[in-house]
Amino acid sequence: MKFTRLSLRNFKCYEDADVTLDRGVTVIHGLNGSGKSSLLEACFFALYGATALDKTLDEVVTIGEEEAEIDLWFEHAGGDYHVHRRVRYTGDRATTADCVLETPSGQVEGARDVEAHVADLLRMDAEAFVNCAYVRQGEVNKLINASPSTRQDMIDDLLQLGKLEDYRERASDARLGVEDVKSNVEGQLDRLDDQIAEKEDQDPHDRLAALKSELAEVTENVENYEAQRERAQETLDDAEDVLERYEEKREELEAVTEKIGEVREAVAEAESEREDLAERASEHRERASDRGDKAADLATEAGLDDPDVEAAEAEREAVETEREAVTEQVSEVAPEASRLSEQADSAAERADDLEERAESLREEADALAAEADEADGEREAAVERIEELDEQIADEKAAFEDAPVEFGDAESFLSDAEREREDLREQREALRADLQSAEDRVSEAEALLDEGKCPECGQPVEGSPHVESVDEYRKRVAELQDDVEAVERDLEDATERVDRAEALVNAEREVSDLEQNRDLAVERREEKADAAESKREQATEKRERADELAEESAEAREEAEAKREQETEKRETLADLNAEQTELKQRLAVLDELVDVLTDAAEHRTEAERLSERRESLADQNEERRDRLSDLRDRKRDLEAEFDEDRVQAARDDKARAEDYLADVEPELKNLRERKDELTENIGDLKGEIRRLEELREERERVQSRYEDLQALHDEVSELESTYGELRAELRQQNVSKLERLLNETFELVYQNDSYARIELSGEYELTVYQKDGEPLEPEQLSGGERALFNLSLRTAIYRLLAEGIEGEAPLPPLILDEPTVFLDSGHVSQLVELVESMRKLGVEQIVVVSHDDELVDAADDVVRVEKDATSNRSRVVRGETVPVSE
């Protein structure tokens, strides 16, 4: 894409302007504040409308005017385009009154449609245009200041990978939708399975048979229960008489017996508790003694004489303070040793990498030399082929030495010969037709004569004047026969000439083919000669570079060895500190244990005394309980002498059985009668349940079929979602690798400094700059000028990546740099000039730079100068005039 012309009327500070833009590097030059950037903003606004503005449409119309007009002409993909915008300021705000885009295929009208068409045409919206091709004033560091995720989104959108994410999200939404529906269907299946299982578990068929059997049993049971009920009532009356007489004594005896049991249990529990208390007290005393012995051993180990808890804690605090001091020293020395180790490893790795690169370059140089030898062989083969073709051409041209025509005239000679042969063939056919007609007339005449008739009039021959005409007919036949023979002889000669002419034409065509082959052989000879020379030059360059890398590798190994020696010294110091730290840690552990042991021993002694006091109290309580137990036993013996337990027990059993039976029989009879009524109803219900079970099974089959369809759809959508995600990741990785290469090429071109080795771009678009010593730096750690060049290199690399990726189908817009020298000193400005020049050499059709720097002006193909009238505050474009520039 290339801007060709910009026309403005009442746009910002321009009352009227018309600028023609050409290929190559164009610098818009002028004083600060003269309106240079407004020209670029006009181009941006023409393409994308209000979305290209920092504020609103109100800022577009020149102050004091009612409307503004912007016209931009540009070429894109071989076609001419013209976009026209008219902004009218009415009332309190400005609106777009007209917006038209003229394309090779017609007009597009309306701001939204025009902007959408431009975005589709350039494959980027306004934000992507800014991120790719338009480095706006003050935004040179936009990409470096962005977070990796934001940078990733910017570059993904430029590379059209955002669409893959949109497609993946759509597939994800579809998958979630299918999952929701599938979940509902799964719920239906679960509910149906539960309902079917529940009904199958109830086994309605067996239940139906069981109910019918039960109905027969109910009637028989009713009759049995009524007879047994009468006998149970008689037994109950007899038992109640016996039990009434002995009830009072039984109750008293039970009360006494129960009380005896309670007292015995209390005595036994108290004695058991006393034994337990004695054992526990003894254990605590033994434990206190053991802990005392352990404390003595620990005190000896700690170097203390019979310490108490307070003394042990004080000593522990002193050791802890000393240990913290040593630990702090360790924390200072350890990172230094680790840092030296990392630096040594980094230098060694760098040395290995340099050696590998040197070896790789040597291998590449050998391969190039072999390719050069191969090219020489192919060149020699081409030379031999040329000689062979020259001989064949000479052989073919030899056919014209005794030919009736010169070389190059065979086609004309063939055409004449074929035309002559065709004329003779037509002449021969005409003669043959005349000859046949004459022969036919002779035959007819002779037949008439044989019949005695005139050959012309058919009258009798006698006296006829036409009989002599037969001889004339015969004479005509003879003449025509001679003419046919003569023409056939001429035709044979003409055919021989045609054959000779065709042979000559074939010779000419063969010579043409051979000459074309010879031209190709000559081209191949020159091509292979150039290739051999080029590859030998490349091989020499690679060997020289390999020698340089070998020297750098040796330096890196020396650096690694020095770092290793420093690391060893630090490690020895760290070992001494660790030994001291370990010793203090062990002493601290002994003191911790001593404090715990002393505290534990005191607690055990206190607990043993408390348990002994509790045991004595329980002994006093048991003496009182034993006296009470003796009295209760005397009363029990008196009651037992008056009570016949066997008779009472028999009556009690009879009464209980009768009461239980009577209590059970009436409800049972009622239940049996009710059960009989229920059985009939249950049979009908079971039949309904069986019908419902079959309906549920049929419904489940339908739902299962739908679930399987949904599962298949879910699998397809999931695979599609995964495919979009994997494709985006694969394309992103390819773009990251290519962008990293282009970024390093560009940065190395514009920043020829020994401080930096390379730039690394991670898969998450995190940027790291590596110094020559391998030390990584964040881009923010660069100086202002270096950071600006770094960002311009990144923007340029992205631009190149897009240009190469589109493959010419949709050329990118011009590369636009608005005041890129703001953060650059004179040295860095020179490198920026080299960057712009390199982009032009790479084939960028148009580069537009806004700057007041003279060095950029000198390097431009074209200069558009801008000045502002101090009185009217209006800007204008000046061609062919010199505008003073302030630094």
Order of alpha helices (4+ residues) and beta strands (2+ residues): beta-beta-beta-alpha-beta-beta-beta-beta-alpha-alpha-beta-alpha-alpha-alpha-alpha-alpha-alpha-alpha-alpha-beta-beta-beta-alpha-beta-alpha-beta-alpha-beta-beta
